[in-house]
Amino acid sequence: MTSFFFIFRLALASLAAYALIAAIALNAVLPEGVHFEGFIVASASLLGAFAALNAFSHVRRVRLIAGQVNGATLSCRQRRQIEVPFEAGETFDLIDAAIRELPGSEMQESARDSLQVQARVRRPAPYTQAGAPRWHLLNFFEPRPNQILATVTPNGEAGSVTLICEPARTAWTDWFLVDHGTNLENAEAVTRAITRRVAQRRRGEQAEARQTVTEKELTVAKLSLLHAQVEPHFLYNTLASAQLLTRSDPARADEMLGNLIEYLRHSLPRTENAMSTLGVELERARAYLDILKIRMGSRLQLQIEVPQYLRQVELPPMMLQTLVENAIKHGLEPKSGGGTIWILARAGEGTVAITVADDGQGFSDHGGGTGIGLRNVRERLRLTYGDAALFGIVSNFPGGVAATITVPDSSARGAAYG
């Protein structure tokens, strides 16, 4: 019924306009006694038939596009209100790109400050090869371009898009002319493009979140494995040294085994993401260094300067141990005369800086390792503290390396700064 009334309305409006023009022309131009009633009736019939057929074509094409025919879909002027879950600037970029990629988009003006996009879109004639039929007498009936106006309204963290698609002609001509559903096509195409881009963005965010979770889980698993394992060579060498000392120096053998027990006790795996403290990590590192000191003798010296109140500062497990092991393996062991390891902790304004330094071989072709341990330290800091922690490694003077971890101060003193 809606289709019938639409076709009837256009045909009736065309006939009424023709009758009015014909009446005015006949009264103004034709002399008395001259009659053109037959011509007027015939031409009116042709005009009415053409208007009805044109309206029928419009109805059929709208049904193909929308799947239904009603007042909203039959209208040549389409309006859409689209809510986009992005802030206004991102929403503007999205709608601007969607309109630019619209088929037939010829001229576009966009103003980011006012959050508006205006565009002209070439209107195809779906049922002819080159525009309207050649027997149209007036250019008035030729297909005019369509136009699009999109306005973005900020809505907190989201953006609301008002989309208007209409013919580039005055509204009163809708009584006589149709657009064969081209503005409905434009409105649907822009809406689909926005929906697709939002979905693509969401899929990207979800994939990135899954990737981040996977990377974090993998890193935690690697660090847990590092935390759980005891280096076989270190264990074998320590036990072998203790075995030899039991014959020559039982007291030192007993001391070495006591340090090994202490080291192993602190090296047992913890629950996932469980934090340690600087004091506990210092005990582990000291047990490790005391074992090496018995083996290396005077080639290894140790100096620890960590205030008692800082020993409660939270620290990821095995982080201090990694820096100490690096200092031994790549700094002091390759150096013939050995050297000194310093473990220092200093409090700043809401932060604690923990430094492991040595006066060993330093940065050189012979002293460098693979860097896996230091990369693990950086990754662990990033996962635990984000941008709130720092890691730096520099040359020590006059020789060796100094590595410093800076973390938020979680002690009572640090809470006072917060």
C-alpha atoms as one frame of an Amber mdcrd trajectory, in Angstrom:
protein
   0.000   0.000   0.000   2.867   2.369   0.787   4.309   1.733  -2.689   0.971
   2.459  -4.366   0.471   5.753  -2.592   4.061   6.775  -3.349   3.638   6.085
  -7.087   0.223   7.729  -7.114   1.552  10.817  -5.324   4.400  11.378  -7.789
   2.164  10.844 -10.829  -0.521  13.139  -9.418   2.022  15.848  -8.522   3.489
  15.707 -12.033   0.042  15.933 -13.638  -0.975  18.799 -11.400   2.158  20.758
 -12.231   1.720  20.056 -15.934  -1.929  21.097 -15.845  -1.066  24.343 -14.086
   1.694  25.196 -16.562  -0.490  24.247 -19.532  -3.394  26.358 -18.321  -1.195
  29.385 -17.820   0.489  28.949 -21.199  -2.751  28.416 -23.114  -4.457  31.448
 -21.604  -1.441  33.648 -22.194  -0.315  32.551 -25.675  -3.020  30.913 -27.755
  -5.487  33.084 -29.704  -9.207  32.567 -29.335 -10.715  29.696 -31.275  -7.555
  27.575 -31.239  -7.896  24.356 -29.294  -5.202  21.931 -28.159  -7.242  19.843
 -25.768  -6.378  16.583 -27.495  -2.653  17.328 -27.479  -2.773  18.364 -23.830
  -4.597  15.218 -22.773  -2.202  12.998 -24.736   0.916  14.688 -23.399  -0.519
  14.628 -19.875  -1.135  10.923 -20.198   2.453  10.349 -21.349   3.821  12.504
 -18.556   1.716  10.691 -15.949   2.785   7.318 -17.279   6.446   8.336 -17.250
   6.170   9.672 -13.688   4.433   6.485 -12.550   7.039   4.258 -14.234   9.891
   6.310 -12.769   8.342   6.046  -9.290   7.773   2.325  -9.784  11.472   1.872
 -10.681  12.422   3.795  -7.543  10.210   1.567  -5.381  11.589  -1.634  -6.884
  15.208  -0.543  -6.406  14.591   0.536  -2.807  13.103  -2.894  -2.143  16.244
  -4.513  -3.609  18.526  -2.369  -1.443  16.654  -2.316   1.871  14.568  -5.476
   1.603  11.497  -3.515   2.652   9.504  -0.512   1.491   8.223   2.149   3.872
   8.217   5.888   4.187  11.754   5.984   5.595  13.362   3.836   2.898  11.451
   5.485   0.022  12.612   8.972   1.012  15.266  10.604  -1.156  16.725  12.213
   1.965  18.238   9.833   4.486  19.281  10.592   8.060  21.247   8.340  10.389
  22.336   8.752  14.015  25.369   6.559  14.675  26.995   6.105  18.072  30.721
   5.351  17.857  32.613   4.149  20.979  35.630   6.368  20.230  36.426   9.892
  21.315  35.309  12.674  18.968  38.657  13.109  17.177  38.962   9.410  16.358
  35.316   9.296  15.320  35.893  12.224  12.955  38.870  10.491  11.334  36.795
   7.344  10.934  33.802   9.046   9.280  36.082  11.182   7.107  37.852   8.087
   5.754  34.570   6.236   5.243  33.115   9.066   3.113  36.318   9.546   1.104
  36.274   5.877   0.112  32.616   5.985  -0.910  32.161   5.070  -4.627  31.657
   8.213  -6.680  32.963  10.594  -4.012  34.250  13.578  -6.011  34.580  16.601
  -3.777  35.021  16.655  -0.040  35.524  19.349   2.561  36.362  18.381   6.122
  36.905  20.636   9.115  38.425  18.846  12.093  37.927  21.756  14.481  34.180
  21.902  13.829  33.967  18.090  13.427  32.087  18.342  10.124  32.491  16.606
   6.768  30.748  17.696   3.556  30.990  15.772   0.308  29.484  15.564  -3.172
  28.884  12.074  -4.540  28.281  11.340  -8.217  24.842   9.828  -8.632  24.763
   6.924 -11.045  21.770   6.333 -13.306  21.207   2.636 -12.625  18.939   2.006
 -15.599  20.717   3.941 -18.394  24.191   3.959 -19.880  24.817   7.691 -19.775
  22.519   9.471 -17.388  18.821  10.048 -17.990  17.100   9.109 -21.295  18.053
  11.311 -24.211  14.478  12.290 -24.906  14.234  14.314 -21.695  13.613  17.825
 -22.840  15.063  19.684 -19.896  18.325  19.375 -18.021  16.127  19.697 -14.942
  15.454  15.976 -15.239  19.108  14.962 -15.532  20.598  13.166 -12.500  22.103
  15.686 -10.100  24.910  14.788  -7.643  24.052  13.626  -4.166  25.552  15.295
  -1.125  26.552  14.101   2.320  26.843  16.059   5.554  28.312  14.350   8.611
  28.576  16.057  12.001  30.333  14.544  15.015  29.028  15.477  18.463  31.340
  14.714  21.425  29.710  12.494  24.012  32.240  11.966  26.770  34.589   9.181
  25.699  32.382   8.443  22.662  31.279  10.305  19.542  27.803  10.627  18.035
  27.619  10.984  14.231  24.669  12.677  12.526  24.741  11.568   8.880  22.567
  13.224   6.214  22.497  11.907   2.628  20.337  13.818   0.142  20.127  14.988
  -3.479  21.932  18.230  -4.307  18.670  19.992  -5.138  15.913  21.762  -3.250
  13.488  19.733  -1.168  10.323  20.665  -3.107  11.575  18.745  -6.152  11.062
  15.517  -4.197   7.388  15.787  -5.226   8.403  15.128  -8.832  11.848  13.505
  -8.866  13.333  10.350  -7.348  16.930   9.247  -6.720  16.391   5.507  -7.356
  17.613   4.703  -3.845  21.106   6.159  -4.323  21.024   8.163  -1.087  19.751
   5.103   0.761  22.749   3.262  -0.705  25.123   6.012   0.444  23.710   6.051
   3.991  23.893   2.259   4.250  27.416   2.188   2.777  28.758   4.778   5.234
  27.056   2.995   8.154  28.568  -0.328   7.060  32.011   1.251   6.710  31.820
   2.697  10.225  30.621  -0.625  11.641  33.406  -2.486   9.855  36.087  -0.070
  11.026  34.856  -0.186  14.635  34.793  -3.990  14.529  38.271  -4.050  12.972
  39.546  -1.736  15.698  37.978  -3.926  18.386  39.492  -7.068  16.865  42.883
  -5.365  16.809  42.552  -4.329  20.445  41.468  -7.827  21.451  44.332  -9.399
  19.495  46.772  -6.967  21.089  45.364  -7.730  24.540  45.637 -11.469  23.903
  49.187 -11.004  22.634  50.098  -8.965  25.716  48.620 -11.581  28.027  50.432
 -14.337  26.136  53.728 -12.472  26.267  53.260 -11.772  29.973  52.420 -15.404
  30.695  55.432 -16.532  28.669  57.719 -14.090  30.445  56.379 -15.101  33.856
  56.887 -18.750  32.928  60.473 -18.088  31.850  61.195 -16.106  34.987  59.586
 -18.779  37.151  61.813 -21.343  35.469  64.857 -19.184  36.070  63.755 -18.710
  39.665  63.219 -22.443  40.202  66.379 -23.718  38.608  69.834 -23.790  40.192
  72.691 -23.613  37.732  74.106 -27.161  37.528  77.740 -26.041  37.205  77.466
 -23.852  40.285  75.869 -26.692  42.285  78.389 -29.293  41.102  81.388 -27.040
  41.722  80.144 -26.128  45.197  79.553 -29.739  46.202  82.931 -30.762  44.764
  84.655 -27.990  46.678  82.850 -28.987  49.885  83.934 -32.593  49.379  87.574
 -31.575  49.075  87.344 -29.289  52.091  85.947 -32.062  54.281  89.416 -33.690
  54.124  91.581 -30.594  54.536  89.394 -28.033  56.325  86.122 -29.452  57.749
  85.159 -26.107  59.297  85.249 -24.322  55.945  83.419 -27.259  54.328  80.702
 -26.927  56.936  80.512 -23.182  56.275  80.222 -23.741  52.523  77.443 -26.311
  52.926  75.618 -23.968  55.301  75.789 -21.187  52.700  74.589 -23.605  49.991
  71.601 -24.619  52.125  70.781 -20.940  52.693  71.045 -20.224  48.975  68.846
 -23.188  48.020  66.272 -22.262  50.642  65.843 -18.825  49.104  65.802 -20.284
  45.581  62.683 -22.430  46.030  59.897 -21.436  43.596  57.351 -18.905  44.837
  53.726 -18.527  43.883  53.095 -16.712  40.624  53.642 -12.935  40.750  54.670
 -13.165  44.447  56.988 -10.328  45.431  60.070 -10.716  47.567  61.858  -8.061
  49.623  65.252  -6.474  49.302  66.281  -8.112  52.601  65.403 -11.640  51.429
  67.086 -11.117  48.058  70.143  -9.735  49.823  70.380 -12.889  51.982  70.234
 -15.050  48.860  72.912 -12.979  47.103  75.119 -12.995  50.185  74.866 -16.791
  50.533  75.831 -17.124  46.870  78.787 -14.747  47.259  79.967 -16.398  50.492
  80.151 -19.728  48.647  82.179 -18.121  45.876  84.374 -16.327  48.406  85.398
 -19.694  49.924  86.212 -20.971  46.443  87.896 -17.804  45.117  89.579 -16.791
  48.357  91.197 -13.372  48.324  90.219 -12.873  44.673  86.704 -11.908  45.792
  85.881  -9.054  48.150  82.365  -8.025  49.145  80.995  -4.716  50.400  77.306
  -4.290  51.272  75.748  -0.940  52.155  71.996  -1.420  52.547  70.234   0.483
  55.351  68.081  -1.705  57.583  64.899   0.287  56.911  65.210  -0.366  53.159
  65.302  -4.127  53.543  61.482  -4.184  53.621  61.231  -2.654  50.144  59.390
  -5.015  47.789  61.467  -6.405  44.923  60.766  -9.092  42.299  62.604 -12.316
  43.222  65.916 -13.260  41.529  66.435  -9.740  40.169  69.286  -8.813  42.515
  70.721 -12.324  42.071  70.851 -11.856  38.281  72.905  -8.666  38.626  75.279
 -10.299  41.120  75.788 -13.364  38.895  76.485 -11.089  35.896  79.081  -9.170
  37.900  80.849 -12.415  38.857  80.681 -14.219  35.498  81.442 -11.313  33.189
  83.404  -9.034  35.500  85.504 -10.740  38.184  85.956 -14.378  37.072  87.606
 -13.421  33.742  89.943 -11.019  35.608  93.105 -12.725  36.843  93.316 -10.755
  40.086  89.592 -10.891  40.898  88.089  -7.816  42.523  85.285  -6.409  44.647
  81.477  -6.606  44.448  79.493  -3.699  45.896  75.781  -3.958  46.737  74.360
  -0.541  47.572  70.856   0.777  48.255  69.914   4.441  48.441  66.498   6.036
  49.059  65.220   8.935  46.970  61.909  10.802  46.915  59.526   7.873  46.787
  62.052   5.580  45.094  64.851   3.207  46.012  67.953   2.761  43.860  69.722
  -0.599  44.185  73.176  -0.838  42.615  75.414  -3.839  41.991  78.885  -2.724
  40.951  82.224  -4.410  40.363  85.755  -3.399  39.459  86.232  -6.313  37.098
  86.900  -6.536  33.404  84.054  -4.203  32.405  82.611  -3.850  28.924  84.884
  -5.759  26.573  84.817  -8.455  23.935  85.975 -10.994  26.521  83.713  -9.955
  29.369  80.340  -9.597  27.605  77.621 -12.230  27.824  74.500 -12.859  25.753
  72.500 -10.169  27.577  69.570 -12.527  28.278  69.738 -11.911  32.028  69.653
  -8.137  31.651  66.793  -8.341  29.145  64.882 -10.432  31.663  65.514  -7.780
  34.316  64.137  -5.036  32.051  61.108  -7.119  31.070  60.378  -8.049  34.673
  60.520  -4.402  35.723  58.199  -3.415  32.880  55.646  -6.096  33.725  55.754
  -5.356  37.445  56.013  -1.547  37.584  55.272  -0.248  34.090  56.952   3.154
  33.656  57.495   3.588  37.409  60.788   1.629  37.437  64.126   2.239  35.723
  67.143   0.116  34.882  70.531   1.443  33.865  73.985  -0.028  33.353  77.150
   2.053  32.987  80.906   1.676  33.194  82.348   1.853  36.692  85.405   3.973
  37.473  88.231   3.121  37.113  87.102  -0.288  35.870  84.131  -2.639  35.879
  80.398  -2.142  35.542  77.632  -0.632  37.702  74.016  -1.751  37.191  71.228
   0.139  38.975  67.568  -0.757  39.476  65.248   2.046  40.603  61.860   0.946
  41.978  59.044   2.643  43.920  59.732   2.764  47.667  57.183   0.455  49.285
  58.639   0.786  52.785  57.112   2.914  55.557  59.478   5.720  54.591  58.318
   5.521  50.997  54.668   5.623  52.067  55.360   8.949  53.770  56.375  10.412
  50.389  53.166   9.126  48.815
